[in-house]
Amino acid sequence: MLLTGSYRRALDDKLRLAIPKPLRDQLPGESPLYLTPGLDGCLAIYPPAAFAALADRLAASSPAAREVRDYSRLFFSQASTVTPDSQWRLRVPAELIKWAKLAGEAMIVGVRDHIEVWAAERWDEYVAQCDGQYEQLAEAALTSPGAFVLRQGVPEVAAEQLTGAGSRSPR
């Protein structure tokens, strides 16, 4: 499964978001999905296998590390199991709508093994922030995979150069 592309969609008055056909064709048909807070202010939608892989990765981390415990508590306590309706709409819980500042238009973005849901304005700001950095990001991502930590597909070093700041909190 390889989830790619970006799609502009409206959040309806019942807080539902329709998953575009090119993405839903890559998702398991009968299985529930996992809707969670993502990084950088977006939401993440994980198919069961990707969610299990993330849970396994966290389980392999030291439970004695405060950051692992804190992140696990926040991440799993805010995660929701969602099942698409017959039109492949997902109801987004109000807490996650508020957290991601979703209203009106949203961007649905395929990111390899999961889908991200961004407030359209936030997505536009993110893309503008990264504009002109594609070559640098590609070089860092493709030539030295162990030399940086990926965050939303952007190396930490590059993100610092783009923002002029250190790492950003997702909240």
C-alpha positions as CSV (number, residue, x, y, z in Angstrom):
1,M,0.0,0.0,0.0
2,L,1.3,3.4,-1.0
3,L,-0.9,6.4,-0.2
4,T,-0.1,9.5,-2.4
5,G,-1.7,12.7,-3.6
6,S,-3.4,15.7,-2.1
7,Y,-7.2,16.4,-2.4
8,R,-9.2,19.4,-1.3
9,R,-12.5,18.4,0.4
10,A,-15.2,20.1,2.5
11,L,-16.0,19.0,6.0
12,D,-19.8,18.7,6.1
13,D,-22.1,20.0,8.8
14,K,-22.1,16.6,10.5
15,L,-18.3,16.7,10.8
16,R,-17.8,14.1,8.1
17,L,-15.0,14.1,5.7
18,A,-15.1,12.1,2.4
19,I,-12.0,10.0,1.6
20,P,-11.1,10.5,-2.1
21,K,-11.3,7.4,-4.3
22,P,-7.6,7.1,-5.2
23,L,-6.8,6.8,-1.5
24,R,-9.8,4.6,-0.5
25,D,-8.9,2.2,-3.3
26,Q,-5.6,1.6,-1.4
27,L,-7.3,1.0,2.0
28,P,-8.7,-2.2,3.4
29,G,-12.5,-2.2,2.6
30,E,-14.0,-3.7,5.7
31,S,-11.5,-2.7,8.4
32,P,-11.9,0.2,10.7
33,L,-9.4,3.0,10.4
34,Y,-7.6,4.9,13.2
35,L,-7.9,8.6,13.4
36,T,-5.3,10.3,15.6
37,P,-3.6,13.6,16.2
38,G,-0.8,14.0,13.7
39,L,2.2,16.2,13.8
40,D,2.4,19.8,12.9
41,G,-1.3,20.4,13.6
42,C,-2.8,17.8,11.2
43,L,-4.8,14.7,11.9
44,A,-3.5,11.2,10.8
45,I,-5.6,8.3,9.5
46,Y,-4.0,4.9,9.8
47,P,-5.0,1.6,8.2
48,P,-4.8,-1.2,10.8
49,A,-1.4,-2.5,9.7
50,A,0.2,0.9,9.8
51,F,-1.3,1.7,13.2
52,A,-0.1,-1.7,14.5
53,A,3.4,-1.0,13.2
54,L,3.4,2.4,15.0
55,A,2.2,0.8,18.2
56,D,4.9,-1.9,17.9
57,R,7.5,0.8,17.4
58,L,6.4,2.6,20.5
59,A,6.3,-0.7,22.4
60,A,9.9,-1.4,21.4
61,S,10.9,2.0,23.0
62,S,11.9,2.1,26.6
63,P,8.9,2.5,28.9
64,A,11.2,4.2,31.3
65,A,11.7,7.1,29.0
66,R,9.3,9.9,30.0
67,E,8.8,11.1,26.4
68,V,7.7,7.6,25.3
69,R,5.2,7.4,28.1
70,D,3.9,10.9,27.6
71,Y,3.6,10.6,23.9
72,S,1.9,7.1,24.1
73,R,-0.6,8.5,26.6
74,L,-1.5,11.5,24.5
75,F,-1.5,9.6,21.2
76,F,-3.5,6.6,22.2
77,S,-6.0,8.4,24.4
78,Q,-6.9,10.8,21.6
79,A,-7.0,8.1,18.9
80,S,-10.5,7.0,17.6
81,T,-11.5,4.0,15.7
82,V,-13.6,5.1,12.7
83,T,-15.4,3.1,10.1
84,P,-16.2,4.8,6.7
85,D,-19.9,4.9,5.7
86,S,-21.1,3.6,2.3
87,Q,-19.9,6.9,0.7
88,W,-16.5,6.6,2.4
89,R,-17.1,9.5,4.8
90,L,-15.5,9.5,8.2
91,R,-17.0,11.3,11.2
92,V,-14.3,13.3,12.8
93,P,-14.7,13.7,16.6
94,A,-15.2,17.3,17.7
95,E,-12.1,17.2,19.9
96,L,-9.9,16.4,16.9
97,I,-11.7,19.0,14.8
98,K,-10.8,21.6,17.4
99,W,-7.2,20.3,17.8
100,A,-6.5,20.4,14.0
101,K,-8.5,23.7,13.6
102,L,-10.6,22.1,10.9
103,A,-13.5,24.2,9.5
104,G,-14.9,24.3,6.0
105,E,-12.2,23.1,3.6
106,A,-9.6,20.4,4.4
107,M,-6.7,19.0,2.6
108,I,-6.4,15.2,2.5
109,V,-2.9,14.1,1.8
110,G,-1.5,10.6,1.2
111,V,1.8,10.1,3.1
112,R,3.2,6.7,2.2
113,D,1.5,4.5,4.9
114,H,-1.1,6.9,6.3
115,I,-3.4,9.8,5.4
116,E,-3.1,13.3,6.8
117,V,-5.9,15.7,7.2
118,W,-5.0,19.4,7.3
119,A,-7.0,22.6,7.6
120,A,-6.7,24.0,4.1
121,E,-5.1,27.2,5.3
122,R,-2.5,25.4,7.4
123,W,-1.6,23.1,4.5
124,D,-1.1,26.1,2.2
125,E,1.1,27.7,4.8
126,Y,3.1,24.5,5.2
127,V,3.7,24.1,1.5
128,A,4.6,27.8,1.2
129,Q,7.1,27.4,4.1
130,C,8.8,24.4,2.3
131,D,8.6,26.0,-1.2
132,G,12.1,26.3,-2.6
133,Q,13.5,23.6,-0.3
134,Y,12.5,20.5,-2.3
135,E,16.0,19.8,-3.7
136,Q,17.6,20.3,-0.2
137,L,15.0,18.1,1.4
138,A,15.3,15.4,-1.2
139,E,19.1,15.3,-0.9
140,A,18.9,15.0,2.9
141,A,16.1,12.4,2.7
142,L,17.6,10.2,0.0
143,T,21.4,10.4,0.6
144,S,21.8,10.0,4.4
145,P,18.8,8.2,5.9
146,G,20.3,7.9,9.4
147,A,21.6,11.4,9.6
148,F,18.3,13.1,10.5
149,V,15.0,12.6,12.0
150,L,11.9,12.9,9.8
151,R,9.0,15.0,11.0
152,Q,6.1,15.2,8.5
153,G,8.5,14.3,5.8
154,V,10.7,17.3,6.5
155,P,14.2,16.7,8.1
156,E,14.6,18.5,11.5
157,V,17.6,20.4,10.2
158,A,15.7,21.7,7.2
159,A,12.7,22.6,9.3
160,E,14.9,24.7,11.6
161,Q,16.4,26.5,8.6
162,L,12.9,27.1,7.2
163,T,11.4,28.5,10.4
164,G,14.5,29.9,12.1
165,A,13.6,28.0,15.2
166,G,14.2,24.7,16.9
167,S,11.8,21.8,16.7
168,R,8.1,22.7,17.0
169,S,5.6,21.2,19.3
170,P,2.6,19.7,17.5
171,R,0.2,21.6,19.8
